Amino acid sequence: MKTRLNLTIEESLLTRMKVYAMKQQTSVSELVEHYFESVTRSPKRKNAIDIVNELGMPAIDTSADLKNAFYEDQAAKYGL
């Protein structure tokens, strides 16, 4: 069920939002409703970048010769 909501905002902002809504082929009411949905959605879904940023830096010995370590590991793995 939909209900009415009165908002008081700057006239120039409302004008810009009406133009934006028209370009998006929607209404200002729909834009407000979608915004309210997005800020009240729980829990907030994380995107891949947020998840990667939460991972810590791995403990890597920066002085190690990683190329040589790879070849040594491959030789041991395949008996070369």
N, C-alpha and C positions, 0 to 999 in steps of 0.2 A: 504494500500500500504506500503510495506516495503522499507526502504532505508538503505544505508550503513553508518556506523559510524566508524571512526578510533580512537582507544584508544592507549595510551602509558602507559604501566604498566610494572612492574618488570617482567623479564623473569621467575624467579622462581615462582612468584605468578601465572602467566599464566599457567605454567606447572601443578601446584597444582590444578588450576581450571579445566583444561582439564581432569585430572584424576577424579576429583569430578564429573564433568559433565558426564563422561563415566559411572561411577558407578551409577549415577542417570538416565542413559539412556536418556540424553538430550544433548543439545549443550551449549557452552559458550554463544552464542548469545541469546538463550532462557533464560538462567539464568540472563543475563543482562537485557533483556526485562522485565522479571517478577519482578526483583528488581526495575526497573524504574517505573513499574506499581504500586508497593507497596508504594513507597515513594511519588508518585504524586496523589494517590487515595485521594479523598476528599469527605466528611470529614472522618477522620480516625475513623474506627469503634472501639468501646471500648469492651473489654471482661468483663465478670462478675467480675473478680478480680479488674479491674480498677474502675468499678462502685461502688463496695463495699468499696474500699479504699477512694472514694470521699465522702462517707456518714460520717457524724460526729459520734462521740461517743454519745450514748443516755444518757439523764440525768437520771441516776438511783441512788437512795439513797443507797449507799453501806452499810450503817449501818442497813438497813431494813432486817427483817427476811422474805425473799421471799417465803420460803416454807410455813410459817404460813399465809402470805398474800394470797397465792394461796388457801389454805384451807378455809380461811375466805370468800374469794370471791366466791368459789364454794358453801359454805353453804348459803350465801346470795342469790346466783343465783337460787339454787334449794330448798330453804326454809328448809334447814336441821338444 
